[in-house]
């Protein structure tokens, strides 16, 4: 039950009826009309901009039109107590107390579906995220993007869309050659006591490679590791297997599982790159030409040469993009275009890519290729996961991949746990940098948003324990003849915003809205709970260890929403803390 959508529909019906009677002039579309929660100072429940939206078209000042519309809005609903008009032309609706009794009854009786947009056409999504090079463990830089992609998928799944989660394995190119050589030198170190060439900057120095090497040696006794060239192909395969085992373990610790792992190498070896180039050539989007020096490059040293180029400027990019290198091999972009053709061929309604901060500049070119391949705009949606700054003891906690001493996902989980990692990583919009303070996330106070939300759920669970009831069991109430206080109605108002929160998070792919909402709800609850410290009448349980049905259902409605939200975020709701 989305009360805002419900009343938006009612308001639209009223103005459509008036338009039929010649009382109003309406535009072709009514998408600009809104129904929102008004500021607390107005002591109302829903506010609409309908008068301001229609003012110009009807040649009436917004306030005048608002006063004319206020009357039929109130007359058409016996659950409305009052309708008021405020500058510059908002219409505020105040419900009778019975409205909130009906509201809580409806969401309790259909608690599993509360928040789901049942009117929305369901679509299929492919969410590609993480896609880190398979050269080692996942570090904190990957962690935020991994959680972002996973929770976006969870939000879409909650709203009953079809979702496939995919990891694109970059197992082709120079970084894989260097990775394989790094593993080889670790094997030589184990078998022949040869020192690892740590002065070679092309190699990966991390100690995790020792484990990879040991596992490969122990499981492949028949392989002769004397000559690299003879075993390079097989060793590459084995090394990537080891890296992917570790990556999947890292993801599992975070509570993340992908449906598919797609290999870049297979995309290339299956000639999917050649096929997509042929396809684009037929549509005249590929040509041979020259490109100017990149921004920041010395023009005097830049040698223009004829290359195979994609016309990405036709689709809003700032320049056309190279598809082939000097040696005839395909660029990373070319194989990426082929991969996205592979995605499109699987007939998803939308493709979602979660990109790291260092790939933000890549969005235009890959979006251009998808527009060209799909012959439509907006098929691909890209979200950027900005950098995470680690702070410990009020000082920056530095990472350095080259030195091999960067902070891994395992390190982070061991320090603060999965719940804190997931919740805090989502606590700000993904397009801004995040400060991850190790000290704050383990505090037991309102300054730690995870603790504050979990404590809300645990407090409610404690009430149910005191009366011998299971918080997760169904509660049967025969008579919903309740009267809620203003404090309780304020909380019910917040609960009424849950479907709207889900809608915005789903449509805009902004999962940070979920933990923000949960924190606000928890804050309202804790403030109400604390009223009982000084006023016994405000306590949920009386001296006889009994609770009234209205309080029981009230608490149940809060816990249901908290549970639902925390499930989406992928965080636990302990009943004791």
HUGICOR-V703345 format. One record per backbone hydrogen bond with DSSP energy under -1.0 kcal/mol. CO is the residue of the C=O (numbers start at 1). NH is the residue of the N-H. Records with the same first field share a line. If there is no record, write none. Layout:
CO->NH / NH
This chain:
2->6
3->7
4->8
5->9
6->10
7->11
8->12
9->13
10->14
11->15
12->16
13->17
14->18
15->19
16->20
17->21
18->23
19->22
30->33
36->47
39->42
40->43
46->93
47->36
48->91
49->53
50->54
51->55
54->58
55->60
56->59
61->65
62->66
63->67
64->68
65->69
66->70
69->73
70->74
71->75
72->76
74->77
77->80
79->96
82->94
84->92
86->89 / 90
90->86
91->48
92->84
93->45 / 46
94->81 / 82
96->99
97->101
98->102
99->103
100->104
101->105
102->106
103->107
104->108
105->109
108->111
110->113
113->116
116->118
123->162
124->350
125->164
126->352
127->166
128->354
129->131
133->135
138->409
139->142 / 143
140->144
142->146
143->147
144->148
145->149
146->150
147->151
148->152
149->153
150->154
151->155
152->156
153->157
154->158
155->159
156->161
157->160
162->125
164->127
165->259 / 260
166->129
167->262
169->171 / 264
173->177
174->178
175->179
176->180
177->181
178->182
179->183
180->184
181->185
182->186
183->187
184->188
185->189
186->190
187->191
188->192 / 194
196->198
197->200
200->203
206->209
207->210
208->212
209->213
210->214
211->215
212->216
213->217
214->218
215->219
220->223
228->232
231->235
232->236
233->237
234->238
235->239
236->240
237->241
238->242
239->243
240->244
241->245
242->246
243->247
244->248
245->249
246->250
247->251
248->252
249->253
250->254
251->256
252->255
260->167
262->169
263->267
264->268
265->269
266->270
267->272
268->271
271->275
272->276
273->277
274->278
275->279
276->280
277->281
278->282
279->283
280->285
281->284
285->311
287->309
289->307
294->297
298->302
307->289
308->323
309->287
310->312 / 321
311->314
312->315 / 317
313->316
321->310
323->331
325->328
329->325
331->335
332->336
333->337
334->338
335->339
336->340
337->341
338->342
339->343
340->344
341->345
343->346
344->347
350->126
351->381
352->128
353->383
355->385
356->359
357->360
359->362
360->363
362->366
363->367
364->368
365->369
366->370
367->371
368->372
369->373
370->374
371->375
379->351
381->353
383->355
385->357
387->434
389->436
390->397
391->438
392->395
395->392
400->405
407->140
408->412
409->413
410->414
411->415
412->416
413->417
417->421
418->422
419->423
420->424
421->425
424->427
429->432
430->386
434->389
436->391
437->441
440->443
445->448
448->452
449->453
450->454
451->455
452->456
453->457
454->458
455->459
456->460
457->461
458->462
459->463
460->464
461->465
462->466
463->467
464->469
465->468
470->473
480->482
485->489
486->490
487->491
488->492
489->493
490->494
491->495
492->496
495->498
497->501
498->502
499->503
500->504
501->505
502->506
503->507
504->508
505->510
510->513
511->514
512->516
513->517
514->518
515->519
516->520
517->521
518->522
519->523
520->524
521->525
522->526
523->527
524->528
525->529
526->530
529->532
530->533
531->535
535->538
536->539
542->545
546->542
548->552
549->553
550->554
551->555
552->556
553->557
554->558
555->559
556->560
557->561
558->562
559->563
560->564
561->565
562->566
563->567
564->568
565->569
566->570 / 571
